[in-house]
Amino acid sequence: KVFGSDVLVQRCQTHKRRNVKEHLPPEHQNAIDARIGAAYKMMTYEEARKSLDLTVRYLERLNPTSAAASLREGLEEAA
């Protein structure tokens, strides 16, 4: 609704963050959520994308098949 019909797909950043957190052990949830939240607040697409790519790489070491895949899926629409 915010961007009208010019945007083909819109992703809810809150749901994306929640989905990623669900795949992580509790001791990693807050740190990863903070990293994703900080990326979403960045002023440029390039900064946000770089930060999210780094977070995906980090998640690939923690939980590659679930958490990393969840963040990677729809990354362009949520960045």
C-alpha positions as CSV (number, residue, x, y, z in Angstrom):
1,K,0.0,0.0,0.0
2,V,2.8,2.4,0.8
3,F,4.5,2.3,-2.6
4,G,1.4,1.7,-4.7
5,S,1.3,-0.4,-7.9
6,D,4.8,0.4,-9.0
7,V,6.3,-2.3,-6.7
8,L,5.7,-5.8,-7.9
9,V,6.4,-7.6,-4.6
10,Q,6.5,-6.2,-1.1
11,R,7.9,-8.1,1.9
12,C,7.1,-7.4,5.5
13,Q,10.4,-6.7,7.3
14,T,9.0,-7.7,10.6
15,H,7.9,-11.1,9.3
16,K,11.2,-11.7,7.6
17,R,13.0,-10.9,10.9
18,R,10.7,-13.2,12.8
19,N,11.1,-16.0,10.4
20,V,14.9,-15.9,10.5
21,K,14.9,-15.8,14.3
22,E,12.7,-18.9,14.5
23,H,15.5,-20.9,12.9
24,L,18.2,-19.9,15.4
25,P,19.0,-21.0,18.9
26,P,17.9,-18.5,21.5
27,E,21.5,-17.3,22.2
28,H,21.8,-16.0,18.6
29,Q,18.4,-14.6,18.1
30,N,18.8,-11.1,19.5
31,A,22.2,-10.4,17.8
32,I,20.9,-11.5,14.4
33,D,17.7,-9.6,14.8
34,A,19.7,-6.5,15.7
35,R,21.9,-6.9,12.6
36,I,18.9,-7.3,10.3
37,G,17.1,-4.4,11.9
38,A,20.2,-2.2,11.5
39,A,20.4,-3.1,7.8
40,Y,16.8,-2.2,7.3
41,K,17.4,1.3,8.7
42,M,20.3,2.1,6.5
43,M,19.9,5.0,4.2
44,T,21.0,3.4,0.9
45,Y,20.1,0.2,-0.8
46,E,23.8,-0.5,-1.3
47,E,24.6,-0.3,2.4
48,A,21.6,-2.4,3.4
49,R,22.4,-5.0,0.8
50,K,26.0,-5.3,1.8
51,S,25.0,-5.6,5.5
52,L,22.4,-8.2,4.7
53,D,24.8,-10.2,2.5
54,L,27.3,-10.2,5.4
55,T,24.6,-11.5,7.7
56,V,23.6,-14.2,5.3
57,R,27.3,-15.4,5.2
58,Y,27.4,-15.4,9.0
59,L,24.1,-17.3,9.2
60,E,25.5,-19.9,6.7
61,R,27.9,-20.9,9.5
62,L,25.2,-21.1,12.2
63,N,22.3,-22.6,10.3
64,P,22.8,-22.7,6.5
65,T,19.7,-24.7,5.5
66,S,17.2,-22.7,7.5
67,A,18.2,-19.3,8.9
68,A,20.5,-18.3,6.0
69,A,18.0,-19.6,3.4
70,S,15.2,-17.7,5.1
71,L,17.0,-14.4,5.0
72,R,18.3,-15.1,1.5
73,E,14.8,-15.8,0.2
74,G,13.1,-12.6,-0.7
75,L,16.1,-10.5,0.2
76,E,15.7,-8.1,-2.7
77,E,12.1,-7.4,-1.8
78,A,12.9,-6.7,1.9
79,A,16.1,-4.7,1.5
